[in-house]
Amino acid sequence: MLLRRIIDHVKEQNWTAIVIDFFIVVAGVLLAIQITSWVNEQQDRRDEAYFLGRLHSDVMLAESGSMRVRERRLEVLQPLYSSLRIIFELSDRDSLTDEECRAIGGMATNMNVLELASFTELSSAGRINILREEQLRTALVEFQQLSASLNHHMLLQSHSIVRLSQKFPSAFSRRPRFDDVTGEIRSYYSCNLELIRNDPALLNAALDNAYSYDAFVRDELKPWCIKLVHVHELLDEILDISHDDPES
């Protein structure tokens, strides 16, 4: 109907009416654009609230899913270092504790690294920008990169770190025990220090393992843990969540 009226005005050379019709059309287009933009913005805000909630759940799952093993991996460095000092006769001590023996003989780098499924979904859909907090977006991207790097490093370490208790069974003995606290089967370790000190291949393998494990913890695992905590703190701040509150 508006188009027919414009045509009629053109035929009649009614320039004033034509100008008015033009402004009506432009105003209608601009209004439609504004309404569409407002509707999209409202949808983005609803989606942001939804994904922030999912992200917080994913982060808590990533923390809880790796906590037990993660803490053990981080705790190995100190007994590993002290065991090396004893083995290479750089310490006054002449025996290894169960913890030190386990650190040198049962070293492992595997752990469960859960991805943040909600952020992966946002990334795949190209909708990361619905998260308005730039600091959170940056932290999430960095966390995903660290997760990929950590998984890659663990794969490499699984082929390079030698389980000494399996390769040199005469120097390491193990017996099973049930841990009542964690509800799992673990091992007691004991070491034949004399055999270890007199086996050059074992000593070389122990040093290579220690170098690799130190790099794994310092360059991969610790940065990943720190970034996971940082992402969690940002989400708690945005969502106004306090974990000191039992109902949070």
GIKATA-V559770 format. One record per pair of residues at least 24 apart in sequence whose ideal C-beta (glycine too) atoms are under 10 Angstrom apart, sorted by the first residue. I is the first residue (numbers start at 1). J is the second residue. Records with the same first field share a line. If there is no record, write none. Layout:
I=J / J
This chain:
2=28
41=130
43=130
44=127 / 129 / 130 / 131 / 132
45=130 / 132
46=130
47=122 / 125 / 127 / 130 / 131
48=122 / 127 / 129 / 130 / 131 / 132 / 133 / 238
49=130 / 239
50=118 / 130
51=118 / 119 / 121 / 122 / 127 / 128 / 130 / 131
52=118 / 130 / 131 / 132 / 133 / 136 / 235 / 238 / 239
53=118 / 235 / 239
54=116 / 117 / 118 / 119 / 121 / 122
55=116 / 117 / 118 / 119 / 122 / 131 / 136 / 140 / 231 / 232 / 234 / 235 / 238 / 239
56=118 / 231 / 232 / 234 / 235 / 236 / 238 / 239 / 241
57=116 / 117 / 118 / 235
58=114 / 115 / 116 / 117 / 118 / 119 / 120 / 231 / 235
59=114 / 116 / 118 / 119 / 140 / 143 / 228 / 229 / 231 / 232 / 233 / 234 / 235 / 236
60=232 / 235 / 243
61=114 / 116 / 117
62=112 / 113 / 114 / 115 / 116 / 117 / 143 / 147 / 224 / 228 / 231 / 232
63=114 / 225 / 228 / 229 / 231 / 232
64=114
65=111 / 112 / 113 / 114
66=111 / 112 / 113 / 114 / 221 / 224 / 225 / 228
67=111 / 112 / 225
68=111 / 112 / 182 / 184
69=108 / 109 / 110 / 111 / 112
70=111 / 112 / 113 / 221 / 224 / 225 / 228
71=111 / 225
72=102 / 108 / 111 / 182
73=107 / 108 / 109 / 110 / 111 / 154 / 213 / 216 / 217 / 221 / 222 / 225
74=217 / 221 / 222 / 225
75=99 / 103 / 217
76=102 / 103 / 104 / 106 / 107 / 108 / 109 / 210 / 213 / 214 / 216 / 217
77=103 / 210 / 213 / 214 / 216 / 217 / 218 / 222
78=103
79=103 / 104
80=104 / 107 / 206 / 209 / 210 / 213 / 214 / 217
81=210 / 214
83=191 / 193 / 196 / 206 / 210
84=203 / 206 / 207 / 209 / 210
86=191 / 193 / 196 / 197
87=191 / 193 / 196 / 197 / 202 / 203 / 206 / 207
88=196 / 197 / 203 / 206 / 207
89=193 / 197
93=193
94=193 / 194
95=190 / 191 / 193
96=189 / 190 / 191 / 192 / 193 / 196
97=189 / 190 / 191
98=177 / 187 / 188 / 189 / 190 / 191
99=189
100=189 / 191
101=164 / 165 / 171 / 172 / 173 / 174 / 187 / 188 / 189 / 190 / 191 / 192 / 193 / 196
102=165 / 172 / 174 / 186 / 187 / 188 / 189 / 190 / 191
103=189 / 209 / 210 / 213
104=164 / 165 / 171 / 172 / 189 / 191 / 196 / 202 / 205 / 206 / 209 / 210
105=163 / 164 / 165 / 166 / 167 / 168 / 169 / 171 / 172 / 173 / 174 / 187 / 189 / 190 / 191 / 196 / 202 / 206 / 209
106=163 / 164 / 165 / 166 / 172 / 174 / 186 / 187 / 189
107=157 / 161 / 162 / 163 / 164 / 165 / 206 / 209 / 210 / 212 / 213 / 216
108=154 / 157 / 158 / 161 / 163 / 213
109=150 / 153 / 154 / 155 / 156 / 157 / 158 / 160 / 161 / 209 / 212 / 213 / 216 / 217 / 220 / 221
110=154 / 155 / 157 / 158 / 161
111=150 / 151 / 154 / 221 / 224
113=146 / 147 / 148 / 150 / 151 / 154 / 221 / 224 / 228
114=147
115=143 / 144 / 147 / 148 / 151
116=140 / 143 / 144 / 147 / 228 / 231
119=143 / 144 / 231
120=144
131=238
132=238
133=234 / 235 / 237 / 238
135=230 / 234 / 237 / 238
136=230 / 231 / 234 / 235 / 237 / 238
137=234
138=234
139=227 / 228 / 230 / 231 / 232 / 233 / 234 / 235
140=227 / 231 / 234 / 235
142=223 / 227 / 230 / 231
143=223 / 224 / 226 / 227 / 228 / 230 / 231
144=227 / 231
145=224 / 227
146=220 / 221 / 223 / 224 / 225 / 226 / 227 / 228
147=224 / 227 / 228
149=219 / 220 / 223 / 224
150=216 / 219 / 220 / 221 / 223 / 224 / 225
151=220 / 224
152=220
153=212 / 215 / 216 / 219 / 220 / 221 / 224
154=216 / 220 / 221
156=212 / 216
157=209 / 212 / 213 / 215 / 216 / 220
160=208 / 209 / 211 / 212 / 216
161=205 / 208 / 209 / 210 / 212 / 213 / 216
162=201 / 202 / 204 / 205 / 206 / 208 / 209 / 212
163=205 / 209
164=191 / 196 / 199 / 202 / 205 / 206 / 209
165=189 / 191
167=201 / 202 / 205
168=192 / 195 / 196 / 199 / 201 / 202 / 205 / 206
170=195 / 196 / 199 / 202
171=195 / 196 / 197 / 198 / 199 / 202 / 206
172=196 / 202
